[in-house]
Amino acid sequence: MRQLLLLLFFLGINTVYSQTVSHVSAEEFKKQMEIKNGVLIDLRTNDEIKNKGTIKGSQQIDFLAKDSEKVIEALDKNKTYYIFCASGGRSGQCAELMQKAGFKEVIDLEKGFDGWKNKGYDIHKPN
């Protein structure tokens, strides 16, 4: 019985440590997106995207929407996700949620879209 408990304990630790969340600068975020395929998610509202633009190729999940947690938890947990919001607050919360839900790799843009824009990186203005 003790051996079984030890085995389960080590398997649990391995599962926790195989999940990674990285909080990275705009430079590192851009670099990672160029070298590793993943899903780019904009966590801002429709108005924020309409007024300020977004990062090309992103899909939106409004983190402030009532169903956002369900939408996020339904995503494929084995993919790599690049997430961002306006300044890093919502994406930090989302990264924590994704880690607890068992996502394998989440890369969070520190300072959010504002940090991206301040670096002069490309911005996509939706119609």
QUIPEQUI-V718261 format. One record per backbone hydrogen bond with DSSP energy under -1.0 kcal/mol. CO is the residue of the C=O (numbers start at 1). NH is the residue of the N-H. Records with the same first field share a line. If there is no record, write none. Layout:
CO->NH, NH
//
This chain:
1->5
2->6
3->7
4->8
5->9
6->10
7->11
8->12
9->13
10->14
11->15
12->16
13->17
14->18
16->19
20->106
22->108
24->110
25->29
26->30
27->31
28->32
29->33
30->34
31->35
32->36
39->82
40->59
41->84
42->61
43->63
45->49
46->50
47->51
48->52
49->53
54->124
55->58
59->42
62->65
65->68
67->71
68->72
69->73
70->74
72->75
76->79
77->104
80->39
81->107
82->41
83->109
84->43
85->113
86->114
88->92
89->93
90->94
91->95
92->96
93->97
94->98
95->99
96->100
97->101
98->103
99->102
104->20
105->81
106->22
107->83
108->24
109->112
111->115
112->116
113->117
114->118
115->119
116->121
117->120
124->54
//
